Amino acid sequence: MPSLRLLSVVILVGMGAAMAAVGGESGEPGSQQPGALITARPQTTTKATATATATATATAAVSGVTGALSPDDVTSAGTGAAFDVVAENARFGTVDWQITKAQGTTPGLAGYAGAVSVLPGQPVPLSVSGNGSVRIRALRVGWYGGVGARQVWEGELQAEPETADPGDWRPRGSVDTTGWPEGHYLLRLDQGEASRYLPLTVRSADNRGRIVVLTSPMTWVAQSQPAEASQTPSSQTVSFNRPYPLGYGSAGFLQHDAGLLQVAERTGKRIGYLTDYDVAADPSLLAGAAAVLTGGDSQYWPASLRTAIRAAGDSGTNLAFFGAGTGARKIRLVDADRALQISPDKLSASVRLTGVRPSCSVTTTAESPATADDPTTADDPTSTGDPTSNGDPATTEGTGPVGVNNAGWVVVNDGWWGYQGTGVKTNDVLPGLVAGRVDRAATSAAASVKPMQVLSFARVRCGKAGPEVAQSGVYLVRPSGAGVFTAGTGRWACALTNSCTNQAGAPVRLTKSTRRIVVRITQNVVNAFAEETAGQRLSAKNTAARFTDLE
C-alpha cells in the first residue's frame, strides 16, 4: 500500500455547553463555507408561512393536552410545496433544547408518541408515565444558524405513574400539530428534575423535486429490545408502543440522523421529511423525489422499503447512505399495534442499491490491525461529544462490545467531485472515521452497478481477534443516471455533530479536520443530489477493477 499521511488541517471552532449543531463559518443556510462546529447563536427571525396538507388519519384524537404555538407560528398557514426551508432556518433557534445527562437519567418520567409520523394538523396521542404536570415542548430539529433546533409549540398534560406493560398504557392526551412546519421533531418532556425526548416526524405529503431525509425508527425500535432477544432462534416481534431506552428517549435520532438533517437544511435546498416506516407502508411517497438520504444506522428494512428505494433509484432518484450495513437486517411489518417482526437471518446489504456489502458481520465492529490504542479519544477541549448518548446501539448488539474502534478513512481518487473544497489528497487519512459497522465495495459482484468509483480504502479488523477485512466508500451511477453515495462506515453521521461513542458509550472525539471534511463532503453530496439523475452530470470513474481484492 502507498505511504499514508495524516491530515493536519487546523480550523477555529467553538461549541455550546452541550451538543452543538453541525456548521461552518457564519453565513446564510446556503453558504458553502467549509463545515465546522461553531458557537450556537440565533439568527434574525422572519415570518414564513406553511401550508397544511389535509389527509385522513388513522390516529384518534385524545383530549387532555393544553398548549400553544410559539409566536413565530401563530399566523403560519402551511407546508407542502410552499415550504421554504431557508425562511424556516432564518428564525431564532432555541438554545436550551438539549437534555443533560442528569435530566435524562433522573427516574420517574417516561413516554412514547402514539404515531411515528403525522401530516401537519393531525393529532399525536401521548402515553406518559409521571407524577403530575408534565411540560411538553415541540422542538423542530434543523440548522437555525448553528443552534440546531427551534421550539414550535409548548403545552402540558397531567400524568400518573404507570405500572402496567408500556403497551397497555392509555394515552394521557393528544397534541394538536396544526400550524407546525413539516420536519423531524423531538418532543421534550420535563417534570421536576427529569426530562425525556419523544421523536416525531411531521411528514411531507408531496416530495417531488425534494431531497428526502429519511429517518429510521424501524431500526430504533428493533434495537430497543433486550440483548438476549436477538439470540433466540425464532423471530422477535417488537412494537412502537413503548419508550425508547436509548438517547434519553431519542433512540438513534440525535446520534445518527440529526447531523445529516442539519447539513441538509443548511444548504437551503428543498427538503422532504419521511421515516422508513412511512415509505415501507406507502412507497408512492417517494414519487419524483430528487434524492433519498439515510443517516448512520438504517439496518432493519422490510421488503417493501427495499423495493421502494430500488424503484426510486431506477427512476432517477439519487441515493445517499451515510452509514454502513444499510438494509442488512430483515424485518416484516405487522398490521396490528404498530409492530414489527424481526427475522434472525442476517442479509447482505443490497449491492444493487448501495454498491457495497458488509465487511464484518452487522453485529460486530472494526478496529485497526495496526494499533490497540485509540488517539481519537484523547481530550479535546473544543468538544464535549453527545450528552444524549448513553450507549451506541450500533456497536452494542448481541452479546455486547466486541472490540475497540480505531481505523482511518484513507482517501483514494482525490479527484472525486465530493472531495472538492476539502483539501484532501490521495493517501490522506481521516483518523477514527472508520468504526462500528463497516462495508466494502462490491467490486467483483455480478450484481454490482458499474461505473463504480472507490473513494476510500482501509484494512480493518472485525473485533479484537477477528479477520482482517477491507473498508471502502463508493460513488456509482445507476443505469437511470441516479447517483449513489455510500460512506461504508458507521461513524460518518455521528461525526457531523461530534457525537460519536465507542462500544462502552464513552465519547470519541474526532479531530477537528476530520469533522470539517466530513461536513464538507456531506454538503457536496446534498448539493449535487438536489436534482435527480445527478450521475448524468457527475460521472463516476470506474475504478472498481483496481480494488477487486476488497472482495
Secondary structure, 3 states (H helix, E strand, C coil): CCCCEECCCCCCCCCCCCCCCCCECCCCCCCCCCECCCCCCCCCCCCCCCECCCCCCCCCCCCCCEEEECHHHCCCCECHHHCCHHHHHCCCCCCCCCCCHHHHHCCCCEEEECCCEECCCCEEEEEEECCEEEEEEEEEECCHHHCCEEEEEEEEEEEECCCCCHHHCCCCEEEECCCCCCEEEEEEEEECCEEEEEEEEECCCCCCCCEEEEECHHHHHHCCCCHHHHHCCCCEEEECCCCCCCHHHCCCHHHHCHHHHHHHHHCCCCEEEEEHHHHHHCHHHHCCCCEEEECCCCCEECHHHHHHHHHHHHCCCEEEECCCCCCCEEEEEECHHHEEEEEEEECCCCHHHHCEEECCCCCCCEECCCCCCCHHHCCCCCCCCCCCCCCCCCCCCCCCCCCCCCEEEEECCCCCHHHCCCCCCCCEEEEEEECCCEEEECCCCCCCCCCEEECECEEEEECCCCCEEEECCEEEECCCCCEEEECCECCHHHHCCCCCECCCCCECCCCHHHHHHHHHHHHHHHHHCCCCCHHHCCCCCCCHHHHHHHC
